[in-house]
Amino acid sequence: MTSEEEAGLRARLIEAGVDLVTREGAQALSLREIARRAGVSHGAPRRYFPTHLELLSSIARRGFIELGTRAAESVAGSGASSPRTQLTTLGRVYLDFALSNRGMYELMFRHDLLASNRLGLRETSLPLFGALVDLVGQVRPEADAPVVAGALWANLHGIAQLWSFGSLQLSTGAEDFVPLLHAALDAHLGPDPR
């Protein structure tokens, strides 16, 4: 098999994994099922991904790249000049992604994948957090920006999880997550001076 064919098969396995996690969630990502969907023998993934974590990391990496691209395009395309408005856009993109890509989102934040740093997964995920830290620092220059950004991120992550469970809709009566996003931003950044 040529290196081009090997790269093609590797890409096919990742694509099959991305499709599987999108349709059925992170719990469905077995090597056998990915191989079956890619149309290869059940042993083929091991030739290209020495461990299951390697393949899962490759799939999660695609999620981080997609989220980062969406965030960058949305912030750039919004014409948002103020850091606060950019943070609102970034938060909305994050929540939209989390809620419309639940399986991928769950996979992306698995601690075992991030801790193992397979395929430089942390390096793929950290630029988005870096952008959050930078914007928080612009809005609150007196604050410890990484800590405030971490708390804001945790808050957004919680909103995404609780919204996907239906808990926030039930407890708050909200029909949209946007008011919760604004409340989280106000809590971490102070009221919007609008």
MOPEVEN-V947318 format. One line per field, one symbol per residue. ss: DSSP state (H for helix, E for strand, C for the rest). phi: phi as a letter, one per 30 degrees, with the letter a starting at -180 (. if undefined). A space follows every 50 residues. Layout:
# MOPEVEN-V947318
ss->???
phi->???
This chain:
# MOPEVEN-V947318
ss->CCHHHHHHHHHHHHHHHHHHHHHHCHHHCCHHHHHHHHCCCCCHHHHHCC CHHHHHHHHHHHHHHHHHHHHHHHHHHCCCCCHHHHHHHHHHHHHHHHHH CHHHHHHHCCHHHHHHCHHHHHHHHHHHHHHHHHHHHHHCCCCCHHHHHH HHHHHHHHHHHHHHHCHHHHHHCCCCCHHHHHHHHHHHHCCCCC
phi->.ddddddddeddddeddddddddbjddddcdddddeddibdddeeddcbe bdedddddddeddddddddeddddddddidcdeddddddddddedededc beddeddecdedddddhehiedddddedddddeddddddbddddeddddd dddddddddedddddidddddcidcbdeddeddddddccjeddg
